[in-house]
Amino acid sequence: MNVPLLDLQAQYASIRDDLQRAIERVMDSQRFVLGDEVRELENSIAQYCSTKHAIGCASGSDALLLALMALDLKPGDEVITTPFSFFATGAAVARLGARPVFVDIDPRSYNLDPSRVADAITPRTKVIIPVHLYGQCTQMDSLLDVGERRGIAIVEDAAQAIGATDNGRRAGSMGLIGCFSFYPTKNLGGAGDGGILTTNDDAIAARLRRLRTHGGANEYQHEEIGINSRLDELQAAVLRVKLRSLDKWSDERASKAALYSQLLGDADLSFPLVTPQIRTDRRHIFHQYVVRTPGNRDALMDHLKTRGIGTKVYYPIPLHRQECFFYLGYKEGDFPEAESAARETFALPAYPELTETQQRYVVDAISSFRH
Ligand SMILES: *Cc1c(COP(=O)(O)O)cnc(C)c1O
């Protein structure tokens, strides 16, 4: 049997006709950038995320960059974030000349540990970026509280968490700005790159709309220097079709996750395997189903590979160990939880169309591993 880490073909087959019609509609209009499709998508995403505004842009990475530009992040400013994330989270900070200040993660949720944040705050701290990793929200209450008390903006990296909730609040609606990615492998993925920002703040929304079109209120008048980061109509049209099924898909991911955790819990394993923490006060949309096994991760992944099962490590090198961030002065051992998560965790195939037979095959393959 072959169980790829992700199979987009099955999803495509289920919405092929609607997608083809949407793409044809854009081709017939011959309007390709920031038109009606983008506007409609922005309205739908704002509604979906319970925010007043949504502003489309070219990628999740650009969403992070635009958010920090809209907050006037400057050289010398500090931004607190997690070292256990996709590269873009730290890069957006550094690209503006500001300093990423990493804070270790909670070893069960793999998200930024809010209890460690206060100690990292200095007079230069301008922003905190929690990353809702794997589709589960960071514990937001104490972060929001500290942000409010100390006048620090919270920017949510919700690239993996569209539709996730924390205490009933949607990802992207809790901080000042939310950043989302429509990269094809995300829960809501386009047919190429794309991203969107969410906010309840009118002034920030207007600023973001300017910044994504070279800082101009119109084509030839520029109040400030922005970037070219527009969302195109083809992406928006595809995403509007997919958005209709997003909740169904995310619920299906969550039920695959529940079955994995049940089967793995019942399995007679000869080694420790930690399944994801599922908190009852939040909706986890399971962008990834990530397990942890101390000591034998790579051998287990090889074992699964020989049985046709795709797995992947998110993320093998924490940000503070990336060469481009060596100048920050961090060293091995500074963030032990992030470092051991990088050594011990990996993702199993968990997408809406995965069958129970495939899941049982994966669990049987894990059970047959001897270390
Ligand atoms: C995917 C992702 C991004 C970047 O999104 P792109 O659209 O690929 O630029 C940023 N942060 C996290 C946590 C992500 O998973």
The ligand as an SDF file (V2000), in Angstrom:
LIG
                    3D

 15 15  0  0  0  0  0  0  0  0999 V2000
    3.3620   28.3840    5.3120 C   0  0  0  0  0  0  0  0  0  0  0  0
    3.7780   29.2250    6.4530 C   0  0  0  0  0  0  0  0  0  0  0  0
    4.1930   30.5480    6.2930 C   0  0  0  0  0  0  0  0  0  0  0  0
    4.4820   31.1830    4.9610 C   0  0  0  0  0  0  0  0  0  0  0  0
    3.5110   31.0800    4.0130 O   0  0  0  0  0  0  0  0  0  0  0  0
    3.8860   31.1340    2.4510 P   0  0  0  0  0  0  0  0  0  0  0  0
    2.5560   31.3430    1.8160 O   0  0  0  0  0  0  0  0  0  0  0  0
    4.4990   29.8220    2.1010 O   0  0  0  0  0  0  0  0  0  0  0  0
    4.8000   32.2700    2.2300 O   0  0  0  0  0  0  0  0  0  0  0  0
    4.4820   31.2940    7.4230 C   0  0  0  0  0  0  0  0  0  0  0  0
    4.3790   30.7700    8.6540 N   0  0  0  0  0  0  0  0  0  0  0  0
    4.0070   29.4900    8.8490 C   0  0  0  0  0  0  0  0  0  0  0  0
    3.9020   28.9760   10.2360 C   0  0  0  0  0  0  0  0  0  0  0  0
    3.7070   28.6740    7.7620 C   0  0  0  0  0  0  0  0  0  0  0  0
    3.3590   27.3980    7.9660 O   0  0  0  0  0  0  0  0  0  0  0  0
  1  2  1  0
  2  3  1  0
  2 14  2  0
  3  4  1  0
  3 10  2  0
  4  5  1  0
  5  6  1  0
  6  7  2  0
  6  8  1  0
  6  9  1  0
 10 11  1  0
 11 12  2  0
 12 13  1  0
 12 14  1  0
 14 15  1  0
M  END
$$$$
